Amino acid sequence: MTERAAMQALARLVPAGSRVLDLGCGDGAMLDYLQRERGCSGYGVEIDDANVLASVQRGVDVIQLNLDEGLAMFGDNSFDVVLQIDTLQHLRNAETMLRETARVGRTGVVAFPNFAHWPNRLSILRGRMPVTRRLPYQWYDTPNIRVGTYKDFEVLATKNDLRILDAFGLQEGQEVRWLPNARAGTAVFHFEHA
């Protein structure tokens, strides 16, 4: 997936002028893009020192926080949109953080590697864990502590009373709406509390 095309596809889910909280914001590129291109404001949350510095250098307001400790510092509906782009699969408390995302934001956007993408399935059939452009790590050195699929997230959303507003896959920066569980390396969900 080209980073720029993926960023544009995800940004379309964020209304212009929104107040945004970007959980696991990395180097701040997404929030910087939303500020420049969509007139958004908000904060990034990041734990890594180098990424916090990179975010600040981009002009992104960032809070250094371990997401596994929760979002107690933010009130209900403090943000229009809460982003979790490539964050959920790194968290020990993924379900709790998903509920917190719905509490803190009016809507949420989650994107994560879709383990059911057909090249991953083929690797498993061959007896090996997948190593792809989207999942570039060996099984023993991956920062992902869990894997999930497009269909798995649908079930989790229902269990947590989340209404899916839009859902699609991303593959090479292109939206995949037909059979995204098999045809897309990234699962994307836009949701709100039901």
N, C-alpha and C positions, 0 to 999 in steps of 0.2 A: 504494500500500500504506500503510495506516495504521501509523505507527511502533509504537504500543502493541500492536496485534494481531500484527504481525510479530515483535516482541520476545517476546510470549507463545508464539508458534508455535516459535520458535527455542529458547526456554527449556525447552520440553517435552523437548528432546533432551539436556538437561543434568540428570543425576540430582541430587536434593537432597543437599546437603552436599558436593558435589564441589569439588575443588581445580581452579581454572580459570585458564588463560592466554588472554587476549583480545588477539590480534595486530591492531594497527591499531584500538585501542579507541575512537578518536575522543574524545568528551567524557566517556567512562566510563559512559554511560547503561546499556548492557547489563550490564556487570559490577555496577554499582550495583543494578540490578533483580535479578540473580541472588543477590547478597548479601542483599537485603531479603526477596525472595519465595521463594527456594529454599535459603537458609542456606549458600550457597557462599562460598568464600574464594579468594584468588588475586591475580593481577596483570594489569594492562593494559600493553600495549606501544604506544607512540605516539611519533611524531617531531615533530609540530607543537606549538610552544610554547603556543599558546592552548588546544589540546586537553589538553595535559599539565596546565595550570593548572586547567582546568574539571574534569578527572578528580580532581585533588587536592581541589578544593573540594567534590566529591561524597563525599569520603571513600574514594576508590578508590586503592589503591596502584598507582602507575604507574612504569614504567621508560622513560626517553627513549632510543629506539634506532631506528636505520634498519634496517628489516627486510631490505633488500637486502644487509646485512652478515651475515645469518644469526642463528642462535640458539645459538651455541657456549657461551654462558654458562649454558645449561640442560642438565642431564643427561638421559639416557634415562628415559622414563616419569616425569618430574618432576610431571606434572599428570594428573588424571583426564580432563580435556577441554581441548582447545585450539580456540579459536574463530578463524575468519577470516571475519568478516562484512564484506562489501564491501571486501575487502583484496586478494584474489588478482589482480584485474584492474589493480591499480596497481603491481604488482611486476615488476621486470625479470627476476627469477629465480623465476618462479611455480612451476615444477616442483620446483626445489630446495627452496623454502619449503614446498611440499606434503609432500615427504619429511621435512623437518625437523618439520613439524606431527605427522606420524605417529611420529617418533622421540621427541619430547618429551612427547607425550600418549598415554594409553592409547587414547583415541578423539579424533577431530577432527570439527568441524562447519564446513563451508564454505558460504557463500551469496554469490552474485554475480549481476549483471544477466544475464539470459538473452537473448542476442542473437537467438535463433530465435523469440522471441515474435511472434505473428502481426502486430501493428502494425509491428514492426521490419521484418519481411519485406515488408510492403506498401510501406513507405517505400523500401526498396531497389528494389523493382519499379518505383517511380516515379522511380528514379534519384537518390534523395537518402539521405543517412545519417539514421537515425532520431533524432528529438528527442521524447522522451516524458517522462512524470513520473519514470519509473525511469532513463532516460538523458537527463537534462535539458540536456546541453551540446551545442554545435555541434561538428562534427568537428575544428575547428581549435583549440578551447579546452578540450577534455575532459581531466580528470585520468586517465582510463582509458587505459593504454598498450596494452591488448589487449582484445579482445572474445572471448567464448566462449559456448558453448551448453550446455544440459543434456546433450545427447548427447556433446559434446566432452569434458565432464568424466568421463563414464562410461568413455570410451576412455583418458583420462589416468590414472584410478584403476586400471584393469586393468594398464596399462603399468607402474605403480609398485607393484604387488602390494598394493593397498589393497582391502579387502573393504567393500563398501557395506552398511551396516546398515539404513539408511533413506534414501529419496530422494523428493523431491516438489518441486512448484513452489509459489510464493506469489504470489497476485494479490489486490491490495486487502486484504491481511491474511488471506486465506482460503487454506487448503491446496488445492492442485490435484494430484490423483493420476492423473487420466485425461488423457493426452496433455499432460503438463506442458511438453514442449519447445515446443509451439505455443501453449499456453494460459496460460502464466505468465511474468510479467516478471522473476521471481527464481527461480533454481535453488538448491536446498538439498540438501546431502549430509551424512550422518552416516556416518563410516567408521572403520575400524581397520586396522592393518597385518595382512596375511594371514598 
